[in-house]
Amino acid sequence: MFKSRWWVVLASFLGLIVGSGAIEVFVTGVFIKPLSHDLHMGRGVITSAMGLANITTAIMAAVTGRWMDKYGVRVVLLPLLLWFALVTSSFALLVPSGVILLMLLFGLQGMGGQTPMPYAKMITARFDDRRGFALGLALAGTGVGTALLPQYSHFLLQHWGWRVGYVGIGIAIIVLSFIPVLLWFGEAPEMRLQRQKGSVERQRLPGLEFSAVARTPKFWLLGVAFFCADMAINGTLIHVVPMLTDRGISISMAVGVMSGVGLALISGRVIAGYLMDRIFAAYIVIFFLLCPMVGIAILGFRVPGIGPALGTILLGVGIGAEVDLIAYLISRYFGIKAFGVMYGIMMALAALANAAGNNLMGWCFQLLHSYRPALVVMEVLLAIAVVIQSTMGQYRYPVVKPGKSSELQGEAVAQ
């Protein structure tokens, strides 16, 4: 019943609604001020604790990429999802001035492995000619999470407080991620056969071994560009709700603005995915980096009227494309033979970038009582990413025309 590869896309879409990015960035953005008030901790302290989650996410991304190459996606992902749900619910146990417990829980949460990596890995293996579109559809789930999770979190916060809110988020992880992965991430017979045959069959997959990729400057340049973009976009978005409420905007309106980010994110991912199959992806990356540059400028200069909403939505357009774009780019430049390791490293860099950007914004406010100096740094980082993307050459592994067997060969890497 669930043999079609499009069930994998649906499961990925649902799972990423409650991905670590959506929860750590947008749920925390809603809860950060009541957390700071109730726990008697500054925003800098809380963002430092969040940085531990990013660091452990980085470590786990690199490790789980290899595990999934060897054992399969679902068998590795399911226990990680249970862990992520349990630890997220455990935030209800936080106590005032309990900095150590706060640090511990954030660090354990980062080990949940609920990043786009396993979903992108499965889809990249299942699709070739429609890979960009499939990635765009699946990773649009993060946009839905961005639109719905702030509203859901605000509803829980208003009616039962942030402690019950975290329990509600944990339940959502089980319903939207664990169950769909359990049902729809089954291993196709061809994939199981090829994986079980081991390294001999693996050599037939298109792409470079990671030992060769690691010696390629282009891979690390992509990593630098991805790091800069993630640090700027996610680091700013985490603080949008407190930034706007500090300016006198009601929390309900600020949360509504964040929901608008979700809609922009959905559009960005689907449009970028559609275009990647038709236009050189580096050009698309540049466009989706210029949008958040304009958005940060609008927020930094405090443009009145629709400025806060417009600036935040332009940020959302940027975050709506970079994750699936990097998955597509590494598959086209380096193939899919070592995709799990390559994408795991990129997700590790993304997690470290989130920690760096979040801490820069949090401590900038705590020490200087203003976000503006940090926003200037974010603009510079995005400019660096644009320059790097403008130097990328043509694909080494372009789309295989219909009638060839690349897609079937590629399926082996997913599990």
ABEGO torsion letter per residue (X at the ends): XAABAAAAAAAAAAAAAABAAAAAAAAAAAAAAAAAAAAGBBAAAAAAAAAAAAAAAAAAAAAAAAAAAAAEAAAAAAAAAAAAAAAAAAAAABBBGBAAAAAAAAAAAAAAGBBAAAAAAAAAAABAAAAAAAAAAAAAAAAAAAAAAAAAAAAAAAAAEAAAAAAAAAAAAAAAAAAAAAAAABBBAAAAAAAAAEAAAAAABBEBBAAAAAABAAAAAAAAAAAAAAAAAAAAAAAAAAAAAAAGBBAAAAAAAAAAAAAAAAAAAAAAAAAAAABBAAAAAAAAAAAAAAAAAAAAAGBBEAAAAAAAAAAAAAAAAAAAAAAAAAAAAAEAAAAAAAAAAAAAAAAAAAAAAAAAAAAAAAAAGBAAAAAAAAAAAAAAAAAAAAABBBBABBBBBBGBAAAAAAAAAAX
